[in-house]
Every structure is written in C-alpha cells, then in structure tokens.
C-alpha cells in the first residue's frame, strides 16, 4: 500500500529528496523557486476529479534534472545530460 501525501508539492519534494539521497529539508533549492506550488496544487486537487486519467502532465527542470509530474503517485525524475559544447 502506498502512503498518500497531503499535497502534490509534498510528494514532489519527497521524490526530489529521495532521488538525491537527502532529507527534504536539505534540498539546496526550494521547490517554489522553480515552479509555482499553488498552481501545481490547483492542477492536482483531489476534490476536483480523483481519476488518474484526468491528471495533466507537468514537466519542469530542477537543478539539472527533468521532473515529470503526471499525478500524485506518478512523479518521475530524470537526470538531463549536460549541454554539448559548441
């Protein structure tokens, strides 16, 4: 059984911390510096429509990683390759 997070921003923060192997309070860049937490919460409000098919996918960069949020239990963090030198 998967633990349900209180909010999507909490879930994203936990996923980022886990990906980096640190505590959520030790993340060097606060999530609000890269994405609007209120807007993210509004997209994934469970009282609006709880079906997984209704969740939009949101993608953003966080410290060189690509974060894809497709629902409260569907958060993927992918390391991005360095830009090639010209």
N, C-alpha and C positions, 0 to 999 in steps of 0.2 A: 504494500500500500504506500502510495506517495504522499508525503506531507504537503498539505495545501498551504501556500504562502498567503499572507494577509493582503499583499498587493503585488502587482506586476513589477514595480520598481524594486521591491524587496527580493523578488525572485531573480531579477536580472543582476542585482547587486551580489546575491549569494552565488549565482553562476559565475560571475566575473571573479569573485574571491576564490572560489573553488578552482577555477581554471588557472589562477596564478599561485595557488597554494598558500594563500594568506587568509587572515581573518577579514571579514567585511569592513571592519573599522581601519584596516591597514591598507586599503586601496589608495594609491597615490593621487588619483584624480576622482573627485566626487562625480557621481553619475549626472548630477544636474549641470555639470559643466559641458557635457557633450550631447545631452538630449533633455527636452522639457519633461520632467516627471509627471506633471499634471496632464499633459497631452497624452503621454503614454498610458497613464491610468484611465483616462477617458476612453481610449480605444479598447481597453480590455475589462471594462466594468462588467462584473458578473451579473448584475441586476438587469443589464440591457438585453443580453442574449447569451446564455451559457453554452450553446452548442459550439463545438470545436470548429465546425465549418464556417462559422460567422467571423472568426478572428482574422483581422488583416495581418499581413506580414510587414514588419518594420525592420529596417536594416540601418545600422549606423556604425561608425568607426569609434573604437575606444582604445587608445594607446597602441595603435598599430594593428589591432585585431578587428575583424568584422564580426559584429554581433547581429544575429538574426533572431527576432522575436516573432513567433508565429502563434503564440498562446501562452498561458501561464505555465504550462508544463512542457513547452516546446521552445527552448532557448538554446541556440547553437552559437558557439564562439569559435571562429576560425582565424588562425594566425594568417596575416597577409604577408606575402613576400615583399621584400624591400624593392623599391622602385629601381629599375635598371639604370645604370649610369649612361648618360647620353654619349 
